[in-house]
Amino acid sequence: MEKALEQKRRIHPHKFALWVAMGSISMMFAGLTSGYVVRQAEGNWRYFHLPSLFYVSTVVIMLSSLTFVLGLRAFKARQVPQYRMLILTTIFLGISFGVLQYAGFYQLYHSLQQVVMNGQKLNEFRTVRLNGNPSGSFLFVIAGLHLLHILGGVIALIIVYFRSFRTNVKVYDATGLEIVGGYWHFVDALWLYLFVFFLANQ
């Protein structure tokens, strides 16, 4: 009995790997945002206002975390149809979040392209450049890495959804689902951090 309890207390190796990965990603974004602040203080920086799409996407990602929690609860209760519906809803919200994020960052980056030359504003993305301004470079790197992590989360959600249709396996082990959920909640928390950071530095 004691041995069984000890094994139960041990963290699953995949969960441990997830925590290590999330720690590494957190340090990476902490480094990027710290560099952002330091470079911003040096001057020659283009400021911006957050697009309204970011406010909408924040609500969407928070709703997706809620639907995933409800889906995990349904899975543990062996309510498979409800579980499938909730995970499918989470996938839809996750894809919507990714699209909104891409559109928002594109709009934000595009706004940084607007410069005044000879008293005339130029808005053509293909012809106007940031002229080496570091604000666009930081934004491009942060947005690119963030969107990649969203894509990874959506792919993981799609995989667990299709696995729910396997009929030859009747094991209700929630470990894999909890790992995917942990990562998706991390994507949620990461965006909230970036959202607050951009609000404070716009």
C-alpha positions in Angstrom: 0.0 0.0 0.0 2.8 2.5 0.9 4.6 1.7 -2.3 1.5 2.3 -4.3 1.0 5.7 -2.5 4.6 6.6 -3.1 4.3 5.9 -6.9 1.1 7.9 -7.0 2.9 10.9 -5.4 5.6 10.8 -8.0 5.3 13.2 -10.8 4.8 11.6 -14.2 8.0 11.8 -16.3 6.1 13.4 -19.2 4.6 16.0 -16.8 8.0 16.7 -15.5 9.3 17.2 -19.0 6.4 19.6 -19.6 7.3 21.6 -16.5 10.9 21.8 -17.7 9.8 22.9 -21.2 7.5 25.5 -19.8 10.2 26.8 -17.5 12.6 27.2 -20.4 9.9 29.0 -22.5 9.1 31.3 -19.6 12.8 32.2 -19.3 13.1 32.8 -23.0 10.1 35.2 -23.0 11.3 36.9 -19.8 14.6 37.5 -21.5 13.0 38.9 -24.6 10.7 41.2 -22.7 13.5 42.4 -20.5 15.6 43.2 -23.5 12.6 45.0 -24.9 12.4 47.3 -21.9 16.1 47.9 -21.8 16.3 48.8 -25.5 13.2 50.9 -25.3 14.8 53.0 -22.6 17.7 53.8 -24.9 15.5 55.8 -27.3 14.9 55.6 -31.0 11.8 53.5 -30.4 8.4 53.4 -32.2 5.5 53.2 -29.8 2.1 51.8 -30.6 -1.4 51.2 -29.3 -2.7 47.6 -29.0 -5.2 46.6 -31.6 -8.7 45.9 -30.4 -8.3 42.3 -31.7 -6.0 41.6 -28.8 -8.8 42.3 -26.3 -11.1 40.0 -28.2 -8.5 37.2 -28.4 -7.8 37.5 -24.6 -11.5 36.6 -23.9 -11.3 33.8 -26.5 -8.2 32.1 -25.0 -9.7 32.3 -21.5 -12.9 30.7 -22.7 -10.9 27.9 -24.3 -9.1 27.2 -21.0 -12.5 26.9 -19.4 -13.9 24.6 -22.0 -10.8 22.4 -21.7 -11.3 22.1 -17.9 -14.9 21.1 -18.4 -13.8 18.6 -21.1 -11.2 17.0 -18.7 -13.9 16.7 -16.1 -16.3 15.1 -18.5 -13.5 12.6 -19.6 -12.8 11.6 -16.0 -16.6 11.1 -15.5 -16.5 8.9 -18.7 -19.0 11.2 -20.5 -17.4 10.7 -23.9 -19.9 12.6 -26.1 -19.8 15.6 -23.8 -16.0 15.4 -23.7 -15.7 15.3 -27.5 -18.0 18.3 -27.8 -16.0 20.4 -25.3 -12.6 19.5 -26.8 -13.9 20.3 -30.2 -15.1 23.7 -28.8 -11.7 24.2 -27.3 -10.1 23.5 -30.7 -12.4 26.0 -32.4 -11.6 28.6 -29.8 -7.9 27.8 -30.1 -7.9 28.3 -33.8 -9.9 31.5 -33.5 -7.4 32.7 -30.9 -4.5 32.0 -33.3 -6.2 33.8 -36.2 -7.0 36.8 -34.0 -3.4 36.9 -32.7 -1.9 36.7 -36.2 -4.3 39.5 -37.5 -3.6 41.6 -34.4 0.2 41.3 -34.7 0.0 41.9 -38.4 -2.0 45.0 -37.8 0.4 46.1 -35.1 3.5 45.5 -37.2 1.9 47.2 -40.1 1.2 50.3 -38.0 4.9 50.5 -37.2 5.6 50.7 -41.0 3.9 54.0 -41.2 6.5 56.8 -41.5 6.5 60.3 -42.6 8.7 61.1 -45.5 8.8 64.6 -47.1 5.6 65.5 -45.1 3.6 62.6 -46.7 2.5 59.5 -44.9 3.3 56.2 -46.7 1.3 53.1 -45.8 2.5 50.6 -48.3 3.9 47.6 -46.4 5.9 46.5 -49.4 7.8 49.8 -49.8 8.1 51.2 -46.3 10.6 49.9 -43.9 11.3 50.5 -40.2 14.7 51.8 -41.2 16.5 49.6 -38.7 14.2 50.6 -35.7 14.5 47.8 -33.1 10.9 48.0 -32.0 9.8 46.1 -35.1 12.5 43.5 -34.7 11.5 42.7 -31.1 7.8 42.6 -32.0 8.5 40.2 -34.9 10.5 37.8 -32.8 8.0 37.8 -29.8 5.0 37.4 -32.2 6.7 34.6 -34.2 7.6 32.5 -31.2 4.2 33.1 -29.6 2.3 32.0 -32.7 4.5 28.9 -32.9 3.5 27.9 -29.4 -0.2 28.5 -30.2 0.1 26.2 -33.3 1.7 23.5 -31.2 -1.1 23.7 -28.7 -3.8 23.5 -31.3 -2.1 20.5 -32.9 -2.0 18.7 -29.6 -5.7 19.4 -29.0 -6.6 18.0 -32.4 -4.6 14.8 -31.6 -6.4 14.2 -28.3 -9.7 14.9 -30.0 -9.2 12.2 -32.7 -7.9 9.8 -30.1 -11.3 9.9 -28.4 -12.7 8.0 -31.4 -10.5 5.0 -30.9 -12.8 2.0 -30.2 -10.1 -0.6 -29.5 -8.8 1.2 -26.4 -11.0 1.5 -23.3 -8.6 3.0 -20.8 -9.7 6.2 -19.1 -6.2 7.5 -18.3 -6.3 11.2 -18.1 -2.5 11.7 -17.9 -2.0 12.6 -21.6 -5.0 14.9 -21.5 -3.7 16.6 -18.4 -0.3 17.2 -20.1 -2.0 18.8 -23.1 -4.2 20.8 -20.8 -1.2 22.0 -18.8 0.5 23.2 -22.0 -2.7 24.9 -23.2 -3.2 26.7 -19.9 0.4 27.8 -20.1 -0.2 29.3 -23.6 -3.1 31.1 -22.0 -0.9 32.4 -19.1 1.8 33.4 -21.5 -0.5 35.5 -23.6 -1.9 37.2 -20.5 1.7 38.1 -19.5 2.5 39.5 -23.0 -0.9 41.3 -23.1 -0.2 43.1 -19.8 3.4 43.7 -20.8 2.4 45.4 -24.1 -0.3 47.4 -22.3 2.3 48.7 -19.8 4.8 49.6 -22.6 2.6 51.0 -25.4 
